[in-house]
Amino acid sequence: MERIDAYPTRTIGGFSVRAGRPLPFGATPVPGGVNFSVYSNNATAMTLVLYRAGESEPMAELPFPDSYVIGGVYSMTVFDLDVEDIEYGYRAYGPFDPERGHRFDPSVVLADPYARLMSDASTGPRRSRVALDDFDWEDDRPLRLPHEDLVIYELHARGFTKDPSSGVSAPGTYAGLIEKIPYLRELGVNCVELLPIFEFDENDNPRSHPVTGEPLSNYWGYNTVAYFAPKASYASTGRYGMQADEFKNLVKHLHKAGIEVILDVVFNHTAEGNEHGPTISFKGLDNATYYMLTPDGHYYNFSGTGNTLNCNNPVVRGFVLDCLRYWASEYHIDGFRFDLAAILGRGPDGSLLWNPPLLESLAYDPVLRDCKLIAEAWDAAGLYQVGSFPNYCRWSEWNGRYRDTVRRFVKGDTGVAGDLATRMVGSPDLYAQRGTSATINFVLCHDGFTLNDLVSYNEKHNYANGEDNRDGDNNNQSWNCGHEGPTDDPEVLALRGRQMRNVLMILLASQGVPMILAGDEVGRTQQGNNNAYCHDGPMTWFDWDLVGRNADLLRFVRKAIRFRQAHPVLRRGPASAVSWHGVRPWTADWSEGCRVLAGMFDAGADDCVYVAANSHWEGHSLELPAPPAGTVWHVFADTAAPTPLDAHEPGAEPPLQDQSRVDVGPRSVVVLVAHGAAGAGGQAEQRDNGKEE
């Protein structure tokens, strides 16, 4: 028996059609045709506009009959469409009354907010496309790695391979990134966090380079155009509309390599800006629903980019949930990092909600149960919720307190040692209820200096951004080690190399989830630019020649990651297994002027690590606590030692010659590990009872 819903009931615009189904929203292939469904609570009429792929003029315009409207949803099934050769959009009719929040303009063909594909803007107008679901996942599934075992690597999907030095066959694409998976495996990271890959407008920047005159871009991608669509220009096959399959193939290959995929998502604002910005989709479909508006119809701007999505409106909340469920189910994504997530806890008027419906819904959503949820727990309007973000025992946070403390300690600030101790055991003052999995420990990220620049510049150098160096953060907590910018001074270069190792070693020896910025493991520089969002070029691309030039630093990072993976006590505690020491064992110095901190992470004879960090310009000799019975101290890392003695192979560390003390050089970190006494040149001392002498 044939399906009766596969037959048309009337003809509109030359196409056979019938009343559609209101859910799901978007364009969904059905037997014999495509079901188009779009929401607008305030429109008075809606027209579906169909194009042949790549053509500038519509091939048909199909007004929705009144009988095809249910509530605020317009739905219609159109038959006999070649889904691989059509593009579509909508004309929404209604009042243009900005003071009441309405901005309908039927002269603009609007993108579908639920579009699963967008045409490649580099080959013609950006329009919505219909996606096919025929990818072979080969039994792939999200990896579900424990939070505490992650080592996150934040990278830009284009910039990671765009430089000619990458040597990949399709530079700057998802396919190109697949070719670099062996590098990621050898580095030891098991999770990549991709800067935004939802379709965005990379040409959304009115400024030009002040020297060359070349147009600047929106390279980072925090101006989303289509939330369900992977960016076409990041795919080598994007011109053929195959970006979805290419991105799925990347996810599948990363999973095969044991690497999870977290997406950086931007639900705090869109690419439409304020009243002076373009009308792309939301603004023209139902401005009053999708955006936070002042009583006179202007845009609240808690994002710093012109508008703020009205995320706790039930319709918009449903949109966010639909989007993330789609990426989790259709793309097998392992987790999401939410840009300016504090905004997601604001009500329609911008006020802070005590129980934000969106955050609660995401925390308890059944489809998202196994997805990591990571909040950037602040916004551009001054709301800072690190440690107080509504978490439902589910959310993790970018720990800005960790970043600031490590930076200050390493550059030699006083009064920081006590706070560093708290940060290194998972920040229990912030996350006592959630545990160490709640803190994403980072010192560098895309937004700010690279690690190399953190130790090479006292001030930001953002003149290439065309804003007279006014943009970007002034509070970098950086130190140039005695010379601003590039230098040939061997002493300065040696100190910078040591400082980079200090930062990375502290990060990888801290309880919680470490995040490394791509390129920091090889000393990538942005020439002191701490806000390089607008540069799609060598300044921001990964220079693969650095893998050879800075091989010693890369070797150090690889070994430090392997060492972390070998010692669960560094990943998930418990914090009670950590004792603090100073120049004398069991006697930490918490005074204002102290620049020395030593911690023993002790889970017994099989897992005991001693970490000593000295940010003083003078070296110190520290008396050691006794290791577990039957073991002696071995040296894993000493950032003051020349390579390759700065880090040893985990499990094959040489014994410390003098078991009673260790010398920690100026501005350096030493890491010891307890191993069996055999072959160590001495017997382990009997451990004391852990009490202060």
C-alpha positions as CSV (number, residue, x, y, z in Angstrom):
1,M,0.0,0.0,0.0
2,E,1.5,3.3,-1.1
3,R,1.8,6.2,1.3
4,I,-0.9,8.8,0.7
5,D,1.3,11.6,2.2
6,A,3.7,11.1,-0.8
7,Y,1.2,12.6,-3.2
8,P,0.7,16.3,-3.9
9,T,-2.6,18.0,-3.3
10,R,-2.1,21.3,-5.2
11,T,0.3,23.2,-7.5
12,I,2.1,26.4,-6.3
13,G,4.7,28.3,-8.4
14,G,4.8,25.4,-10.9
15,F,5.6,22.8,-8.2
16,S,3.4,20.0,-6.9
17,V,3.0,20.5,-3.1
18,R,1.0,19.5,-0.1
19,A,0.6,20.6,3.5
20,G,3.8,19.8,5.3
21,R,4.6,18.7,8.8
22,P,5.6,21.4,11.3
23,L,8.3,19.4,12.9
24,P,11.2,19.0,12.5
25,F,12.1,22.6,11.5
26,G,14.3,23.0,8.5
27,A,14.4,21.2,5.1
28,T,13.9,17.5,5.5
29,P,13.9,14.9,2.6
30,V,10.6,12.9,2.7
31,P,9.3,10.3,0.2
32,G,9.1,12.1,-3.2
33,G,10.0,15.5,-2.0
34,V,11.3,17.9,0.7
35,N,9.4,19.1,3.8
36,F,10.1,22.8,4.5
37,S,9.2,24.1,8.0
38,V,10.0,27.5,9.4
39,Y,8.9,29.4,12.5
40,S,7.8,33.0,12.9
41,N,5.4,34.1,15.6
42,N,5.0,37.6,14.3
43,A,5.0,37.2,10.5
44,T,1.8,37.7,8.5
45,A,2.9,35.6,5.5
46,M,5.8,33.5,4.3
47,T,7.2,32.6,0.9
48,L,9.6,29.7,0.1
49,V,12.1,30.9,-2.5
50,L,13.8,28.2,-4.6
51,Y,17.0,28.5,-6.6
52,R,19.0,26.3,-8.8
53,A,22.4,25.9,-7.2
54,G,24.7,28.8,-8.0
55,E,22.1,30.9,-9.9
56,S,21.3,34.4,-8.8
57,E,17.6,34.5,-9.7
58,P,15.0,32.3,-8.1
59,M,13.5,29.5,-10.2
60,A,10.3,29.7,-8.2
61,E,8.6,31.4,-5.3
62,L,6.0,29.5,-3.4
63,P,3.8,31.4,-0.9
64,F,2.6,29.2,2.0
65,P,-1.2,28.9,1.9
66,D,-3.0,29.8,5.1
67,S,-4.0,26.2,5.5
68,Y,-0.3,25.3,5.7
69,V,0.2,27.3,8.8
70,I,-0.2,25.8,12.3
71,G,0.3,28.2,15.1
72,G,3.5,30.1,14.2
73,V,4.9,27.4,11.9
74,Y,4.8,27.5,8.1
75,S,5.3,24.0,6.6
76,M,5.0,22.7,3.1
77,T,6.1,19.6,1.2
78,V,7.5,20.3,-2.3
79,F,7.7,17.3,-4.7
80,D,10.1,16.4,-7.5
81,L,13.0,18.5,-6.3
82,D,16.6,17.5,-7.1
83,V,17.9,18.1,-3.6
84,E,21.5,18.2,-4.7
85,D,20.9,21.0,-7.2
86,I,18.7,23.4,-5.2
87,E,19.2,26.2,-2.8
88,Y,16.4,27.9,-0.8
89,G,15.5,30.8,1.5
90,Y,12.4,32.6,2.8
91,R,10.7,35.9,2.4
92,A,8.9,36.9,5.6
93,Y,6.1,39.4,5.5
94,G,5.1,41.5,8.5
95,P,5.5,45.0,10.1
96,F,8.7,46.9,10.0
97,D,8.3,48.6,13.4
98,P,11.7,48.6,15.2
99,E,10.3,50.3,18.3
100,R,8.1,47.2,18.8
101,G,10.9,44.9,17.9
102,H,9.7,44.0,14.3
103,R,12.1,44.2,11.3
104,F,10.3,42.3,8.6
105,D,11.6,43.0,5.1
106,P,10.3,40.8,2.3
107,S,12.8,42.2,-0.1
108,V,15.5,40.1,1.7
109,V,15.7,36.4,1.1
110,L,16.4,34.9,4.5
111,A,18.5,31.9,5.4
112,D,16.8,29.1,7.2
113,P,18.0,29.0,10.9
114,Y,17.7,25.2,10.7
115,A,19.6,24.9,7.4
116,R,21.8,21.7,7.6
117,L,24.0,23.1,4.8
118,M,24.9,26.5,3.4
119,S,26.4,27.1,0.0
120,D,30.0,28.1,-0.2
121,A,30.0,31.9,0.0
122,S,33.3,32.0,-1.9
123,T,31.6,30.7,-5.0
124,G,28.4,32.8,-4.9
125,P,25.6,34.0,-2.6
126,R,25.3,32.2,0.7
127,R,22.0,30.2,0.6
128,S,20.5,27.3,2.5
129,R,20.8,23.8,1.1
130,V,19.2,20.4,1.8
131,A,21.4,17.9,3.4
132,L,21.4,14.1,2.7
133,D,22.0,11.6,5.4
134,D,24.0,8.9,3.7
135,F,27.4,9.0,5.5
136,D,28.9,5.6,6.5
137,W,30.0,6.0,10.2
138,E,31.3,2.4,10.3
139,D,30.0,1.9,13.9
140,D,31.7,5.0,15.1
141,R,30.4,6.5,18.4
142,P,31.5,9.3,20.8
143,L,34.4,8.0,22.9
144,R,33.1,8.9,26.4
145,L,36.6,9.4,27.8
146,P,36.6,10.4,31.5
147,H,36.8,14.1,32.0
148,E,39.9,13.9,34.2
149,D,41.9,11.9,31.7
150,L,41.5,14.5,28.9
151,V,44.4,16.6,27.6
152,I,42.6,19.2,25.4
153,Y,44.3,20.8,22.4
154,E,42.6,24.0,21.2
155,L,43.1,24.6,17.5
156,H,41.7,26.4,14.4
157,A,40.4,24.1,11.8
158,R,41.8,26.2,8.9
159,G,44.9,27.7,10.5
160,F,46.3,24.3,11.7
161,T,47.2,23.3,8.2
162,K,46.8,26.4,6.0
163,D,50.5,27.3,6.0
164,P,52.4,25.8,3.1
165,S,54.8,24.3,5.6
166,S,52.0,21.9,6.6
167,G,52.7,19.7,3.6
168,V,49.1,18.4,3.5
169,S,47.2,17.7,0.2
170,A,44.3,20.1,1.1
171,P,45.7,22.9,3.3
172,G,43.2,24.7,5.6
173,T,40.5,22.0,5.5
174,Y,38.9,19.2,7.4
175,A,40.6,16.8,5.1
176,G,44.0,18.5,5.7
177,L,43.5,18.1,9.5
178,I,43.0,14.4,9.1
179,E,46.6,14.2,7.7
180,K,47.9,15.7,10.9
181,I,46.2,13.2,13.3
182,P,49.5,11.2,13.6
183,Y,51.1,14.4,15.0
184,L,48.3,14.8,17.5
185,R,48.7,11.2,18.6
186,E,52.5,11.5,19.0
187,L,52.0,14.7,21.0
188,G,49.7,12.8,23.3
189,V,46.6,14.9,23.4
190,N,43.3,13.0,23.4
191,C,40.8,15.8,22.7
192,V,40.7,18.6,20.2
193,E,38.6,21.7,20.8
194,L,37.9,23.3,17.5
195,L,37.3,27.1,17.2
196,P,33.9,27.7,15.6
197,I,33.1,25.6,12.6
198,F,29.5,26.5,12.2
199,E,29.0,28.5,9.0
200,F,30.1,32.1,9.7
201,D,30.9,35.3,7.7
202,E,34.7,35.4,7.6
203,N,34.5,38.7,5.6
204,D,32.7,40.5,8.4
205,N,35.3,43.1,9.2
206,P,35.2,46.7,8.0
207,R,38.9,47.4,8.7
208,S,42.0,47.0,6.6
209,H,45.6,46.3,7.4
210,P,47.1,49.7,8.3
211,V,50.3,49.0,6.3
212,T,49.3,46.7,3.4
213,G,45.8,48.0,3.0
214,E,44.5,44.4,2.6
215,P,41.0,43.8,4.0
216,L,41.0,42.2,7.5
217,S,38.8,39.1,8.2
218,N,36.8,37.5,11.0
219,Y,39.2,34.6,11.3
220,W,38.2,33.1,14.6
221,G,34.5,32.7,13.5
222,Y,32.6,34.0,16.5
223,N,29.8,35.5,14.3
224,T,27.6,32.5,13.4
225,V,25.4,32.6,10.3
226,A,24.0,29.1,10.3
227,Y,24.1,26.9,13.5
228,F,23.4,23.5,11.9
229,A,25.8,23.8,9.0
230,P,29.5,23.1,9.0
231,K,31.6,25.8,7.4
232,A,31.8,25.1,3.6
233,S,35.1,26.9,3.0
234,Y,36.8,24.7,5.6
235,A,36.1,21.7,3.4
236,S,38.1,20.8,0.3
237,T,34.8,19.6,-1.1
238,G,32.8,22.6,0.0
239,R,32.3,23.9,-3.5
240,Y,30.5,20.6,-4.3
241,G,28.3,20.8,-1.2
242,M,30.1,17.9,0.5
243,Q,31.3,19.8,3.6
244,A,29.1,17.7,6.0
245,D,30.6,14.4,4.8
246,E,34.1,15.8,5.0
247,F,33.7,17.0,8.6
248,K,32.0,13.7,9.6
249,N,35.0,12.0,8.1
250,L,37.3,14.1,10.3
251,V,35.4,13.2,13.4
252,K,35.4,9.5,12.5
253,H,39.2,9.5,11.9
254,L,39.9,11.4,15.2
255,H,37.7,8.9,17.1
256,K,39.6,6.0,15.5
257,A,42.8,7.7,16.9
258,G,41.3,7.9,20.4
259,I,40.8,11.6,20.2
260,E,37.5,13.3,21.2
261,V,36.1,16.4,19.4
262,I,34.7,19.4,21.3
263,L,33.1,22.2,19.4
264,D,33.4,25.9,20.4
265,V,29.8,27.1,20.0
266,V,28.5,30.7,20.0
267,F,24.9,31.0,21.3
268,N,25.4,34.4,22.9
269,H,25.1,36.4,19.7
270,T,24.8,36.1,15.9
271,A,26.4,37.7,12.8
272,E,23.4,40.0,12.4
273,G,24.8,42.7,14.8
274,N,22.6,45.6,16.0
275,E,20.2,47.8,14.0
276,H,23.1,48.7,11.7
277,G,24.0,45.1,10.9
278,P,22.8,42.9,8.1
279,T,19.6,40.9,8.0
280,I,20.4,37.3,7.4
281,S,17.8,35.1,9.1
282,F,16.7,35.6,12.7
283,K,16.3,39.4,12.4
284,G,14.0,39.1,9.4
285,L,12.1,36.0,10.6
286,D,11.2,37.1,14.1
287,N,13.5,39.7,15.6
288,A,11.3,40.2,18.7
289,T,11.6,36.5,19.6
290,Y,15.2,35.8,18.9
291,Y,17.0,38.8,20.4
292,M,17.1,40.6,23.7
293,L,15.6,44.0,23.0
294,T,15.3,47.2,25.1
295,P,11.8,48.6,25.6
296,D,12.3,50.9,22.6
297,G,13.4,48.1,20.3
298,H,17.2,48.5,20.5
299,Y,19.6,45.5,21.1
300,Y,21.0,44.6,24.4
301,N,24.7,44.0,23.9
302,F,26.0,41.8,26.6
303,S,28.2,40.1,24.0
304,G,30.1,43.2,22.9
305,T,29.3,42.4,19.3
306,G,26.0,44.3,18.8
307,N,23.3,41.8,19.8
308,T,22.4,39.1,22.3
309,L,20.4,36.0,21.6
310,N,17.3,35.7,23.8
311,C,18.4,32.3,24.9
312,N,15.9,31.8,27.7
313,N,12.9,32.5,25.5
314,P,11.3,29.0,25.2
315,V,11.5,29.1,21.4
316,V,15.1,30.1,21.3
317,R,15.9,27.6,24.0
318,G,14.3,24.9,21.9
319,F,16.5,26.1,18.9
320,V,19.7,25.7,21.0
321,L,18.7,22.3,22.2
322,D,17.7,21.1,18.7
323,C,21.1,22.4,17.4
324,L,23.3,20.6,20.0
325,R,21.2,17.4,19.8
326,Y,21.8,17.5,16.0
327,W,25.6,17.8,16.3
328,A,25.7,15.2,19.1
329,S,23.6,12.7,17.1
330,E,24.4,13.4,13.5
331,Y,28.1,14.3,13.9
332,H,29.0,12.3,16.9
333,I,30.5,15.3,18.7
334,D,31.8,14.6,22.2
335,G,31.3,18.0,23.8
336,F,30.7,21.7,23.5
337,R,32.5,24.7,24.8
338,F,30.1,27.7,25.2
339,D,31.5,31.1,24.3
340,L,30.6,33.8,26.8
341,A,28.3,31.3,28.6
342,A,27.3,33.7,31.4
343,I,25.0,35.3,28.9
344,L,23.0,32.0,28.7
345,G,22.0,32.6,32.3
346,R,20.4,36.0,31.6
347,G,16.7,36.6,31.2
348,P,15.0,38.5,28.3
349,D,15.8,41.9,30.0
350,G,19.4,40.9,30.7
351,S,18.8,40.2,34.4
352,L,20.6,37.3,36.0
353,L,18.3,34.2,36.5
354,W,18.8,32.1,39.6
355,N,17.8,28.9,37.7
356,P,18.4,29.5,34.0
357,P,16.0,27.3,32.0
358,L,18.5,26.8,29.1
359,L,21.4,25.8,31.3
360,E,19.2,23.4,33.3
361,S,17.8,21.9,30.1
362,L,21.2,21.3,28.6
363,A,22.5,19.7,31.9
364,Y,19.6,17.2,31.9
365,D,18.9,16.7,28.3
366,P,18.8,12.9,27.5
367,V,20.5,13.2,24.1
368,L,23.4,15.3,25.5
369,R,23.9,13.1,28.6
370,D,27.4,12.0,27.6
371,C,28.5,15.3,26.1
372,K,31.1,17.4,27.9
373,L,29.6,20.9,28.6
374,I,32.2,23.6,29.2
375,A,31.4,27.2,30.0
376,E,33.4,30.3,29.4
377,A,31.8,31.6,32.6
378,W,31.9,35.3,31.9
379,D,30.5,37.8,29.3
380,A,31.5,41.1,27.8
381,A,29.2,43.1,30.2
382,G,31.2,42.3,33.3
383,L,29.4,39.2,34.6
384,Y,32.1,36.9,35.9
385,Q,30.9,33.5,37.2
386,V,34.1,31.4,37.5
387,G,33.3,29.1,40.4
388,S,29.6,30.2,40.6
389,F,28.3,29.3,37.2
390,P,24.9,27.5,37.4
391,N,26.3,24.0,36.9
392,Y,23.8,21.4,38.1
393,C,26.8,19.2,38.9
394,R,27.2,18.8,35.2
395,W,29.1,21.8,33.7
396,S,32.8,22.4,33.6
397,E,34.4,25.8,33.3
398,W,37.3,27.5,31.7
399,N,39.2,28.4,34.9
400,G,40.3,32.0,34.5
401,R,41.6,32.1,38.1
402,Y,44.0,29.2,37.2
403,R,45.2,31.1,34.1
404,D,45.9,34.3,36.1
405,T,47.6,32.6,39.0
406,V,50.0,30.6,37.0
407,R,51.0,33.6,34.9
408,R,51.6,35.7,37.9
409,F,53.6,33.0,39.7
410,V,55.8,32.1,36.8
411,K,56.7,35.8,36.1
412,G,57.8,36.1,39.7
413,D,54.9,38.0,41.5
414,T,54.8,37.7,45.2
415,G,51.8,36.6,47.3
416,V,50.8,34.0,44.8
417,A,52.2,30.7,46.1
418,G,49.3,29.9,48.3
419,D,46.8,30.5,45.5
420,L,48.9,28.4,43.1
421,A,48.7,25.5,45.6
422,T,44.9,25.8,45.5
423,R,44.8,25.9,41.7
424,M,47.1,22.9,41.3
425,V,44.7,20.6,43.3
426,G,41.7,21.4,41.1
427,S,40.6,24.7,42.7
428,P,38.5,23.2,45.5
429,D,37.6,26.7,46.7
430,L,35.6,27.0,43.4
431,Y,34.7,23.4,42.6
432,A,34.4,21.5,45.9
433,Q,31.1,20.0,44.9
434,R,32.0,19.0,41.4
435,G,35.6,17.9,41.8
436,T,38.6,18.2,39.6
437,S,36.6,17.4,36.4
438,A,34.9,20.8,36.7
439,T,38.1,22.9,36.1
440,I,39.5,23.3,32.7
441,N,43.0,24.5,33.5
442,F,44.6,26.7,30.9
443,V,47.2,29.4,30.8
444,L,46.9,30.3,27.1
445,C,44.0,30.1,24.6
446,H,43.2,31.6,21.2
447,D,42.2,34.9,22.8
448,G,45.4,36.5,24.0
449,F,49.2,35.9,23.8
450,T,50.7,32.6,22.6
451,L,53.0,31.0,25.2
452,N,56.0,32.3,23.3
453,D,54.7,35.8,23.3
454,L,53.8,35.6,27.0
455,V,57.5,35.3,27.8
456,S,58.6,37.7,25.0
457,Y,56.5,40.8,25.4
458,N,55.5,43.1,28.3
459,E,52.9,44.9,26.2
460,K,50.5,43.9,23.4
461,H,51.4,44.8,19.9
462,N,48.1,44.9,18.0
463,Y,48.8,47.7,15.5
464,A,48.2,45.3,12.5
465,N,44.5,45.1,13.6
466,G,43.8,48.6,12.4
467,E,42.6,49.9,15.8
468,D,45.8,51.8,16.9
469,N,46.6,49.1,19.5
470,R,43.4,50.0,21.5
471,D,41.9,46.5,21.1
472,G,42.8,43.4,23.1
473,D,43.4,43.0,26.9
474,N,46.0,45.1,28.6
475,N,46.2,42.9,31.7
476,N,48.3,40.1,30.2
477,Q,50.5,39.2,33.3
478,S,53.4,38.7,30.9
479,W,57.1,39.3,31.1
480,N,59.6,39.6,28.2
481,C,62.5,38.1,30.1
482,G,64.6,41.3,29.6
483,H,63.9,42.3,26.0
484,E,60.7,43.2,24.2
485,G,60.1,41.0,21.2
486,P,62.6,39.1,19.0
487,T,66.2,38.9,20.1
488,D,69.5,37.0,19.5
489,D,70.6,37.3,23.1
490,P,71.4,33.7,24.2
491,E,70.7,34.4,27.9
492,V,67.2,35.9,27.1
493,L,66.4,33.0,24.8
494,A,67.4,30.4,27.3
495,L,65.3,32.1,30.0
496,R,62.3,32.2,27.7
497,G,62.7,28.5,26.9
498,R,62.8,27.7,30.6
499,Q,59.8,29.9,31.3
500,M,57.8,28.2,28.6
501,R,58.7,24.8,30.1
502,N,57.7,26.0,33.5
503,V,54.3,27.0,32.4
504,L,53.7,23.8,30.6
505,M,55.0,21.6,33.4
506,I,52.9,23.3,36.0
507,L,49.8,22.9,33.8
508,L,50.4,19.2,33.1
509,A,51.2,18.5,36.8
510,S,47.9,20.1,38.0
511,Q,44.8,18.2,38.9
512,G,41.9,19.1,36.6
513,V,41.7,19.1,32.8
514,P,44.6,20.8,31.1
515,M,44.1,22.7,27.8
516,I,47.0,23.5,25.5
517,L,46.8,26.1,22.7
518,A,47.9,24.7,19.4
519,G,51.4,25.7,18.5
520,D,52.5,26.5,22.1
521,E,54.3,23.1,22.1
522,V,56.7,24.4,19.4
523,G,56.9,28.1,20.4
524,R,54.5,29.7,17.9
525,T,54.5,33.5,17.9
526,Q,52.0,36.1,16.8
527,Q,54.6,38.9,17.1
528,G,53.0,40.2,20.3
529,N,49.5,40.4,18.9
530,N,47.1,39.3,21.7
531,N,43.9,39.8,19.7
532,A,44.6,38.2,16.3
533,Y,41.0,37.5,15.5
534,C,41.2,39.4,12.2
535,H,44.3,37.8,10.6
536,D,43.9,34.8,8.3
537,G,47.6,34.5,7.4
538,P,51.1,33.6,8.7
539,M,50.5,35.5,11.9
540,T,47.9,33.0,13.0
541,W,48.7,29.9,11.0
542,F,50.6,27.0,12.5
543,D,54.1,27.2,11.2
544,W,55.1,23.5,10.8
545,D,58.8,24.4,10.3
546,L,58.8,25.1,14.1
547,V,58.4,21.3,14.7
548,G,62.0,21.0,13.6
549,R,63.3,24.3,14.8
550,N,61.9,23.9,18.3
551,A,62.2,20.1,18.5
552,D,63.6,20.3,22.0
553,L,60.5,22.1,23.4
554,L,58.2,19.7,21.5
555,R,60.1,16.7,23.0
556,F,59.6,18.2,26.5
557,V,55.9,18.6,26.0
558,R,55.4,15.1,24.6
559,K,57.2,13.6,27.6
560,A,55.3,15.8,30.1
561,I,52.0,14.6,28.6
562,R,53.0,11.0,28.8
563,F,54.1,11.5,32.4
564,R,50.7,12.9,33.3
565,Q,49.0,10.0,31.6
566,A,51.2,7.6,33.6
567,H,50.2,9.1,37.0
568,P,46.5,9.2,37.9
569,V,47.3,11.2,41.0
570,L,48.0,14.2,38.8
571,R,44.7,13.9,37.0
572,R,42.0,13.3,39.6
573,G,43.3,13.4,43.1
574,P,42.1,13.1,45.7
575,A,43.3,16.5,47.0
576,S,43.8,14.8,50.4
577,A,46.7,13.0,48.8
578,V,48.7,16.2,48.4
579,S,51.0,17.7,51.0
580,W,52.8,21.0,50.7
581,H,56.5,21.7,51.4
582,G,59.1,24.4,51.2
583,V,62.8,24.6,51.8
584,R,62.2,22.1,54.6
585,P,59.8,19.2,54.1
586,W,56.3,19.5,55.6
587,T,56.9,23.2,56.1
588,A,55.4,25.2,53.3
589,D,56.1,28.9,53.2
590,W,52.8,30.8,52.7
591,S,54.4,34.3,53.4
592,E,53.8,37.2,51.0
593,G,57.4,37.2,49.7
594,C,57.7,33.4,49.0
595,R,58.4,32.4,45.4
596,V,59.0,28.7,46.1
597,L,56.3,26.0,46.3
598,A,56.6,22.2,46.5
599,G,53.8,19.7,46.5
600,M,53.9,15.9,46.9
601,F,51.0,14.2,45.1
602,D,51.0,10.9,47.0
603,A,48.7,8.0,46.1
604,G,51.1,5.3,47.4
605,A,54.2,3.5,46.1
606,D,52.9,3.1,42.6
607,D,52.0,6.8,42.1
608,C,53.9,9.4,44.1
609,V,55.1,12.6,42.4
610,Y,56.9,15.6,43.9
611,V,56.7,19.0,42.1
612,A,58.9,21.9,43.1
613,A,58.3,25.3,41.4
614,N,60.7,28.2,41.9
615,S,59.9,31.6,40.4
616,H,62.8,33.3,42.2
617,W,65.7,34.6,40.2
618,E,68.0,32.6,42.6
619,G,68.2,28.9,43.0
620,H,67.2,27.0,46.1
621,S,68.1,23.7,47.7
622,L,65.0,22.0,49.1
623,E,65.1,19.2,51.7
624,L,62.9,16.3,50.5
625,P,60.2,14.4,52.2
626,A,60.8,10.7,52.2
627,P,59.2,8.8,49.3
628,P,56.9,5.7,50.0
629,A,58.6,2.8,51.6
630,G,60.7,0.7,49.2
631,T,61.1,3.5,46.7
632,V,63.6,6.3,46.0
633,W,63.2,9.6,44.2
634,H,63.9,9.7,40.5
635,V,64.1,12.8,38.3
636,F,61.5,13.2,35.6
637,A,62.0,16.9,34.8
638,D,64.3,19.8,35.5
639,T,63.5,22.8,33.4
640,A,66.9,24.3,34.3
641,A,68.8,21.4,32.8
642,P,70.0,21.3,29.2
643,T,68.1,19.2,26.8
644,P,67.6,16.3,26.7
645,L,68.1,16.2,30.5
646,D,65.2,18.6,31.0
647,A,62.7,15.7,30.7
648,H,63.2,11.9,30.8
649,E,61.2,9.1,29.4
650,P,58.4,8.2,31.9
651,G,59.2,5.0,33.6
652,A,62.9,5.3,32.9
653,E,63.8,8.3,35.0
654,P,67.3,8.3,36.5
655,P,67.5,8.2,40.3
656,L,68.3,11.4,42.2
657,Q,71.8,11.2,43.5
658,D,71.2,12.9,46.9
659,Q,67.9,11.5,48.2
660,S,67.8,14.1,51.0
661,R,67.5,17.2,48.9
662,V,67.0,18.6,45.4
663,D,68.5,21.7,43.9
664,V,65.9,23.8,42.0
665,G,67.6,26.4,39.8
666,P,66.5,30.0,39.2
667,R,63.1,30.3,37.7
668,S,62.7,26.6,37.1
669,V,60.5,23.5,37.9
670,V,61.7,20.1,39.1
671,V,59.5,17.0,39.0
672,L,60.5,13.9,40.9
673,V,58.8,10.5,40.9
674,A,59.1,7.6,43.4
675,H,60.2,4.3,41.9
676,G,61.5,1.1,43.4
677,A,65.0,1.2,45.0
678,A,66.5,-1.4,42.7
679,G,69.4,0.1,40.7
680,A,68.8,3.5,42.3
681,G,72.1,3.5,44.1
682,G,70.7,3.6,47.6
683,Q,67.9,2.5,49.9
684,A,64.7,4.3,50.4
685,E,64.4,6.1,53.6
686,Q,61.7,5.1,56.1
687,R,58.8,7.6,55.6
688,D,57.8,9.8,58.5
689,N,54.2,10.1,59.5
690,G,53.5,13.2,57.5
691,K,53.4,15.6,60.5
692,E,55.4,18.8,60.5
693,E,58.7,18.7,62.3
